Amino acid sequence: MLLDVSPLRRHRDFRLLFVGQFVSFFGSMITYVAIPYQLYKLTGSSLAVGLLGTVQLVPLVLSALWGGAYADALDRRRLLVGAEAILTLLSLGLALNSLSAHPSVALVFVIAGVASAVNGFHRPALEAMSPRLVERDELPATAALSSLRGTLGAVAGPAIGGFCIAQLGMTATYLVDVATFLFSLIALAGMKAMPPSPEAAKPGVRSIVEGLDYARRRPELIGTYVVDIVAMTFAMPTALFPALAQSWGGATAAGWLYSAMPLGSFFTTLLSGWTRKVRRRGIAVVAAAATWGVAIVALGHAHSLPVALACLAAAGAADMVSALFRMTIWNETIPSHLRGRLAGVEMISYMTGPLLGNARAGWMASIRTPTFSIVTGGWICVAGVLLCIPLLPAFWRYEPSEDTRAAPADETASAAS
């Protein structure tokens, strides 16, 4: 039942990647709290915070497919280093902007948009690296470890981010993110090169179309994208956390609200051993997404911070169950030479929902109330996810078979151990 950590013991480069990205993600989650909180304090508008998602979505969609193509065609480690170097400079820009007596709201939006575009190259490179650093039978454990890395950072990062904002100020908070990126760059420098697969196509429109066509022909992949987009678009509540926090303790409460969902995800990851026994993975994704929607409805009826945190933790647990099975489906069905391009498609799918969802939440709160926005979105999420059952029957019935096309582990994984 407990988490399998054997890939960390057996593979040196996977270990370096894991540790470096854990520290880097920790800092990114601090900034994840700082940017919307700073925007809310500067504008006093949940709508402005929600629009941040729209500003991030457009460059992400434009860059993620190209990022995936380049992740297949170039050295993935070098691509990741380049992306993180740019993200370091952008975080430094946020720190410098916050030093001003009147920080520029427009500059915050611009930096957030550029960072989203850079992430379109960063994420596909990162997600395409892990399957090549381990053995095929270690892929479920690798997915769980990647989730653990994300959830630990997402739990501690926002909580400490709220503390830093309240005690140290915005500038110091952004500088913490800069320091974590520098640590990650050092870890990446210690890894071996990761040249593209011999079957990799040159980056361009043709290679992007090839990746999209592969995804289109795999109903199990389409299902993972659609269910997650539906769940997140209608039930993502994070744009409303700064407004909710004002009556529950300000910046410190905001940090706890942002940490609550990852906390539920964290404990789910620790007890993720049972997922190896579940073969009906499509059913698991749908059930988890519907449970997420119910937990968000409960959040809308919470009248105190502890109750709200409990609801968010339950939502995070359900979301992690969905994520674990989606990652496993991706890794066991996508061949290595397409992994970067499909990682770009995946990134669009799992980032589009939250970004659109925050815009939806902020807009509905601006015309009614945060409670109305949360509860309505939660119920629409449940209905939409259940509607996917008759609309996506192949995904609902999906389970791995002997001839499932899996992403092969890199032949040099053992040599890198």
C-alpha positions as CSV (number, residue, x, y, z in Angstrom):
1,M,0.0,0.0,0.0
2,L,2.9,2.4,0.7
3,L,4.8,4.5,-1.9
4,D,7.4,2.6,-3.9
5,V,10.6,4.6,-3.8
6,S,12.9,2.1,-5.6
7,P,13.4,4.3,-8.8
8,L,15.1,6.9,-6.5
9,R,17.5,4.2,-5.1
10,R,18.3,2.6,-8.5
11,H,18.7,5.6,-10.9
12,R,21.1,8.5,-10.2
13,D,19.9,10.8,-12.9
14,F,16.2,10.3,-11.9
15,R,17.3,11.1,-8.3
16,L,19.0,14.3,-9.4
17,L,16.0,15.3,-11.5
18,F,13.6,14.5,-8.6
19,V,15.5,16.5,-6.0
20,G,16.1,19.5,-8.3
21,Q,12.6,19.8,-9.5
22,F,11.2,19.3,-6.0
23,V,13.1,22.4,-4.7
24,S,12.3,24.3,-7.9
25,F,8.6,23.5,-7.7
26,F,8.6,24.5,-4.0
27,G,9.6,28.0,-5.0
28,S,7.2,28.1,-7.9
29,M,4.3,27.3,-5.5
30,I,5.4,30.2,-3.3
31,T,5.1,32.5,-6.3
32,Y,1.8,30.7,-7.2
33,V,0.3,32.3,-4.1
34,A,2.2,35.6,-4.3
35,I,1.1,36.7,-7.7
36,P,-2.7,36.4,-7.2
37,Y,-2.5,37.7,-3.7
38,Q,-0.5,40.7,-4.9
39,L,-3.0,41.3,-7.7
40,Y,-5.9,41.2,-5.3
41,K,-4.3,43.7,-3.0
42,L,-3.4,46.0,-5.9
43,T,-6.8,45.8,-7.6
44,G,-9.3,44.6,-4.9
45,S,-10.9,42.5,-7.7
46,S,-11.5,38.7,-7.9
47,L,-12.2,39.3,-11.6
48,A,-8.7,40.6,-12.1
49,V,-7.3,37.5,-10.4
50,G,-9.5,35.3,-12.5
51,L,-8.3,37.0,-15.7
52,L,-4.8,36.1,-14.8
53,G,-5.8,32.6,-15.9
54,T,-6.9,33.8,-19.3
55,V,-3.6,35.8,-19.8
56,Q,-1.7,32.6,-19.0
57,L,-3.8,30.3,-21.1
58,V,-3.2,31.9,-24.5
59,P,0.6,31.7,-24.5
60,L,0.5,28.3,-23.0
61,V,-1.7,26.9,-25.8
62,L,0.6,28.5,-28.4
63,S,3.8,27.2,-26.9
64,A,3.0,23.8,-25.4
65,L,2.7,21.9,-28.7
66,W,5.9,23.5,-30.0
67,G,7.5,22.7,-26.6
68,G,6.5,19.1,-27.0
69,A,7.9,18.9,-30.5
70,Y,11.3,20.3,-29.4
71,A,11.3,18.0,-26.4
72,D,11.3,15.1,-28.8
73,A,13.8,16.6,-31.2
74,L,16.4,18.1,-28.9
75,D,18.4,17.1,-25.8
76,R,15.7,17.2,-23.1
77,R,18.0,18.2,-20.3
78,R,19.4,21.2,-22.2
79,L,15.9,22.3,-23.1
80,L,14.9,22.1,-19.4
81,V,18.0,24.1,-18.4
82,G,17.2,26.8,-20.9
83,A,13.6,27.1,-19.7
84,E,14.5,27.3,-16.0
85,A,17.1,30.0,-16.7
86,I,14.4,32.2,-18.3
87,L,12.0,31.4,-15.4
88,T,14.7,32.5,-13.0
89,L,15.0,35.9,-14.7
90,L,11.2,36.3,-14.7
91,S,10.9,35.7,-11.0
92,L,13.7,38.2,-10.5
93,G,11.6,40.7,-12.5
94,L,8.6,40.1,-10.2
95,A,10.9,40.9,-7.2
96,L,12.2,44.1,-8.8
97,N,8.6,45.2,-9.7
98,S,7.5,44.7,-6.1
99,L,10.2,47.1,-4.9
100,S,8.3,50.0,-6.5
101,A,6.1,52.2,-4.4
102,H,3.4,51.5,-6.9
103,P,4.0,48.0,-8.5
104,S,2.8,47.7,-12.1
105,V,-0.2,45.5,-12.5
106,A,0.4,45.3,-16.2
107,L,3.9,44.0,-15.6
108,V,2.7,41.3,-13.3
109,F,0.3,40.1,-16.1
110,V,3.0,40.3,-18.7
111,I,5.5,38.3,-16.7
112,A,2.8,35.7,-15.8
113,G,2.0,35.4,-19.5
114,V,5.6,35.0,-20.6
115,A,6.3,32.5,-17.8
116,S,3.3,30.5,-19.0
117,A,4.8,30.4,-22.5
118,V,8.1,29.2,-21.1
119,N,6.4,26.5,-19.2
120,G,5.1,25.3,-22.5
121,F,8.6,24.1,-23.2
122,H,9.6,23.3,-19.6
123,R,6.8,20.8,-18.7
124,P,7.0,18.6,-21.9
125,A,10.7,18.3,-21.5
126,L,10.4,17.4,-17.9
127,E,7.6,14.9,-18.3
128,A,9.3,13.3,-21.3
129,M,12.5,12.8,-19.3
130,S,11.3,10.6,-16.5
131,P,10.1,7.5,-18.5
132,R,13.6,7.4,-20.1
133,L,15.4,7.4,-16.8
134,V,13.7,4.3,-15.3
135,E,12.7,0.8,-16.3
136,R,9.2,0.1,-17.8
137,D,8.0,-1.8,-14.7
138,E,8.9,1.2,-12.6
139,L,6.5,3.6,-14.5
140,P,3.6,3.4,-11.9
141,A,6.1,4.1,-9.1
142,T,7.6,6.9,-11.1
143,A,4.2,8.5,-11.6
144,A,3.5,8.3,-7.9
145,L,6.9,9.8,-7.1
146,S,6.3,12.6,-9.5
147,S,3.0,13.2,-7.8
148,L,4.7,13.2,-4.4
149,R,7.2,15.8,-5.6
150,G,4.4,18.0,-6.8
151,T,2.1,17.6,-3.8
152,L,4.9,18.1,-1.2
153,G,5.8,21.4,-2.9
154,A,2.2,22.4,-3.3
155,V,1.5,21.8,0.4
156,A,4.5,23.5,1.9
157,G,5.0,26.2,-0.8
158,P,1.7,28.1,-0.5
159,A,1.7,27.8,3.3
160,I,5.2,29.2,3.6
161,G,4.4,31.7,0.8
162,G,1.6,33.1,2.8
163,F,3.9,33.4,5.8
164,C,6.6,35.1,3.8
165,I,4.2,37.6,2.3
166,A,2.9,38.5,5.8
167,Q,6.2,38.6,7.5
168,L,8.9,39.4,4.9
169,G,7.0,41.2,2.1
170,M,6.5,40.5,-1.6
171,T,10.1,41.1,-2.7
172,A,11.7,38.6,-0.3
173,T,9.0,36.1,-1.3
174,Y,9.8,36.3,-5.0
175,L,13.5,36.1,-4.3
176,V,13.0,32.7,-2.6
177,D,11.7,31.4,-5.9
178,V,14.8,32.8,-7.6
179,A,17.0,30.8,-5.2
180,T,15.1,27.6,-5.8
181,F,15.5,27.8,-9.5
182,L,19.3,28.3,-9.1
183,F,19.4,25.0,-7.0
184,S,17.5,23.2,-9.7
185,L,19.9,24.4,-12.4
186,I,22.8,23.0,-10.4
187,A,21.1,19.6,-10.1
188,L,20.4,19.5,-13.9
189,A,24.0,20.4,-14.6
190,G,25.0,17.1,-12.8
191,M,22.9,14.9,-15.1
192,K,24.0,13.2,-18.3
193,A,22.9,14.4,-21.6
194,M,19.6,13.1,-23.0
195,P,19.7,13.1,-26.8
196,P,16.6,12.6,-28.8
197,S,15.4,9.1,-29.8
198,P,16.6,7.9,-33.2
199,E,12.9,7.9,-34.3
200,A,12.3,11.5,-33.3
201,A,11.0,13.8,-36.0
202,K,12.4,17.3,-36.6
203,P,10.4,20.0,-34.8
204,G,7.8,21.6,-37.0
205,V,4.2,21.6,-38.0
206,R,4.4,18.1,-39.4
207,S,5.7,16.6,-36.2
208,I,3.1,18.5,-34.1
209,V,0.3,17.1,-36.4
210,E,1.8,13.6,-36.0
211,G,1.5,13.9,-32.2
212,L,-2.1,15.3,-32.4
213,D,-3.1,12.6,-34.8
214,Y,-1.8,9.9,-32.4
215,A,-3.8,11.4,-29.5
216,R,-6.9,11.6,-31.7
217,R,-6.8,7.9,-32.5
218,R,-6.4,6.8,-28.9
219,P,-9.8,7.0,-27.1
220,E,-8.1,6.3,-23.7
221,L,-6.0,9.5,-24.2
222,I,-8.9,11.6,-25.3
223,G,-10.8,10.5,-22.2
224,T,-8.1,11.6,-19.9
225,Y,-8.0,15.0,-21.5
226,V,-11.8,15.6,-21.6
227,V,-12.7,14.4,-18.1
228,D,-10.0,16.6,-16.5
229,I,-10.9,19.7,-18.5
230,V,-14.5,19.4,-17.6
231,A,-13.8,18.9,-13.9
232,M,-11.3,21.8,-13.7
233,T,-13.2,24.3,-15.9
234,F,-16.3,24.2,-13.8
235,A,-15.0,23.5,-10.3
236,M,-11.6,25.2,-9.9
237,P,-12.0,27.6,-7.0
238,T,-8.5,29.0,-6.5
239,A,-9.1,32.5,-8.0
240,L,-11.5,33.1,-5.1
241,F,-9.0,32.2,-2.3
242,P,-7.7,35.8,-1.8
243,A,-11.3,37.0,-1.4
244,L,-12.3,34.2,1.0
245,A,-9.1,34.7,3.0
246,Q,-10.0,38.3,3.8
247,S,-12.5,37.2,6.4
248,W,-10.4,34.3,7.7
249,G,-7.0,35.8,8.4
250,G,-5.6,37.5,5.3
251,A,-2.3,36.3,3.7
252,T,-1.8,33.5,6.2
253,A,-5.3,32.1,5.6
254,A,-4.7,32.4,1.8
255,G,-1.6,30.3,2.1
256,W,-3.5,27.6,4.0
257,L,-6.3,27.6,1.4
258,Y,-3.8,27.2,-1.4
259,S,-2.1,24.3,0.5
260,A,-5.2,22.4,1.5
261,M,-5.8,20.6,-1.8
262,P,-2.2,19.6,-2.2
263,L,-2.3,18.3,1.4
264,G,-5.1,15.9,0.4
265,S,-3.1,14.9,-2.7
266,F,0.0,14.3,-0.6
267,F,-1.6,11.7,1.7
268,T,-3.3,10.0,-1.3
269,T,0.1,9.7,-2.9
270,L,1.7,8.2,0.2
271,L,-1.0,5.5,0.2
272,S,-0.9,5.0,-3.6
273,G,0.3,1.4,-3.6
274,W,-3.3,0.2,-4.1
275,T,-3.5,1.8,-7.5
276,R,-1.3,-1.0,-9.0
277,K,-4.2,-3.4,-8.5
278,V,-6.8,-1.3,-10.3
279,R,-7.1,-2.2,-14.0
280,R,-10.3,-0.3,-14.8
281,R,-8.5,2.9,-15.0
282,G,-11.1,4.8,-17.0
283,I,-13.7,4.2,-14.3
284,A,-11.2,5.3,-11.7
285,V,-10.6,8.6,-13.4
286,V,-14.3,9.4,-13.8
287,A,-15.2,8.4,-10.3
288,A,-12.4,10.6,-8.9
289,A,-13.4,13.6,-11.0
290,A,-17.0,13.3,-9.8
291,T,-15.8,13.1,-6.2
292,W,-13.8,16.3,-6.8
293,G,-16.9,18.1,-7.9
294,V,-18.9,17.0,-4.8
295,A,-16.1,18.2,-2.5
296,I,-16.1,21.6,-4.2
297,V,-19.8,21.9,-3.6
298,A,-19.2,21.2,0.1
299,L,-16.5,24.0,0.1
300,G,-19.1,26.4,-1.1
301,H,-21.2,25.7,2.0
302,A,-18.2,26.0,4.4
303,H,-18.5,28.9,6.9
304,S,-15.2,28.6,8.7
305,L,-11.5,28.2,7.6
306,P,-11.1,24.6,9.2
307,V,-14.2,23.3,7.4
308,A,-13.1,24.9,4.1
309,L,-9.6,23.3,4.5
310,A,-11.2,19.9,5.1
311,C,-13.3,20.2,1.9
312,L,-10.3,21.3,-0.1
313,A,-8.2,18.4,1.2
314,A,-10.9,16.0,0.1
315,A,-11.0,17.6,-3.3
316,G,-7.2,17.4,-3.6
317,A,-7.3,13.7,-2.6
318,A,-9.8,13.0,-5.4
319,D,-7.9,15.0,-7.9
320,M,-4.7,13.0,-7.1
321,V,-6.5,9.7,-7.7
322,S,-7.5,11.0,-11.1
323,A,-4.0,12.3,-11.8
324,L,-2.3,9.0,-10.9
325,F,-4.4,7.0,-13.2
326,R,-4.1,9.5,-16.0
327,M,-0.3,9.6,-15.8
328,T,-0.2,5.8,-15.8
329,I,-2.4,5.7,-18.9
330,W,-0.2,8.2,-20.6
331,N,3.1,6.4,-19.7
332,E,1.9,2.9,-20.7
333,T,0.3,3.9,-24.0
334,I,2.6,6.5,-25.6
335,P,5.8,5.4,-27.4
336,S,9.1,7.2,-26.4
337,H,9.6,9.1,-29.7
338,L,6.2,10.7,-29.3
339,R,6.4,11.3,-25.5
340,G,7.4,15.0,-25.7
341,R,4.7,16.0,-28.2
342,L,2.0,14.1,-26.2
343,A,3.4,15.7,-23.0
344,G,2.6,19.1,-24.7
345,V,-0.9,17.9,-25.4
346,E,-1.3,16.7,-21.8
347,M,0.0,20.0,-20.5
348,I,-2.7,21.9,-22.5
349,S,-5.3,19.5,-21.2
350,Y,-4.5,19.8,-17.5
351,M,-3.6,23.5,-17.5
352,T,-6.5,24.6,-19.7
353,G,-9.1,23.5,-17.2
354,P,-7.7,25.3,-14.1
355,L,-6.9,28.5,-16.1
356,L,-10.4,28.6,-17.6
357,G,-11.9,27.6,-14.3
358,N,-10.3,30.5,-12.5
359,A,-11.6,32.9,-15.1
360,R,-15.1,31.4,-14.8
361,A,-14.9,31.5,-11.0
362,G,-13.8,35.1,-10.8
363,W,-16.4,36.2,-13.3
364,M,-19.3,34.4,-11.6
365,A,-18.2,35.8,-8.2
366,S,-18.1,39.3,-9.7
367,I,-21.7,39.1,-10.8
368,R,-23.0,37.2,-7.8
369,T,-21.0,35.9,-4.8
370,P,-18.0,33.6,-4.3
371,T,-20.4,31.0,-2.7
372,F,-22.7,31.0,-5.7
373,S,-19.7,30.6,-8.0
374,I,-18.2,27.7,-6.1
375,V,-21.5,25.7,-5.5
376,T,-22.8,26.2,-9.0
377,G,-19.5,25.2,-10.6
378,G,-19.2,22.1,-8.4
379,W,-22.6,20.8,-9.4
380,I,-22.0,21.5,-13.1
381,C,-18.7,19.6,-12.8
382,V,-20.4,16.5,-11.4
383,A,-23.0,16.6,-14.2
384,G,-20.4,17.1,-16.9
385,V,-18.2,14.3,-15.7
386,L,-21.0,11.8,-15.5
387,L,-22.1,12.8,-19.0
388,C,-18.6,11.7,-20.2
389,I,-19.6,8.0,-19.4
390,P,-22.1,7.6,-22.4
391,L,-20.1,10.0,-24.6
392,L,-16.7,8.3,-24.0
393,P,-17.6,4.6,-23.7
394,A,-14.1,3.3,-24.8
395,F,-12.4,5.4,-22.1
396,W,-14.9,4.3,-19.5
397,R,-14.1,0.6,-20.3
398,Y,-10.4,1.1,-20.6
399,E,-7.9,-1.2,-18.9
400,P,-4.4,-2.2,-20.0
401,S,-3.9,-5.3,-22.1
402,E,-0.9,-7.4,-23.2
403,D,-0.7,-5.5,-26.4
404,T,-0.9,-2.1,-24.9
405,R,1.6,0.2,-26.5
406,A,3.8,1.5,-23.7
407,A,6.5,4.1,-23.6
408,P,9.7,2.1,-23.5
409,A,12.3,2.9,-20.9
410,D,15.5,4.4,-22.1
411,E,18.0,1.7,-23.0
412,T,20.6,3.6,-20.9
413,A,18.5,3.7,-17.8
414,S,20.6,0.9,-16.2
415,A,23.8,2.6,-17.2
416,A,22.7,5.8,-15.5
417,S,21.9,4.0,-12.3
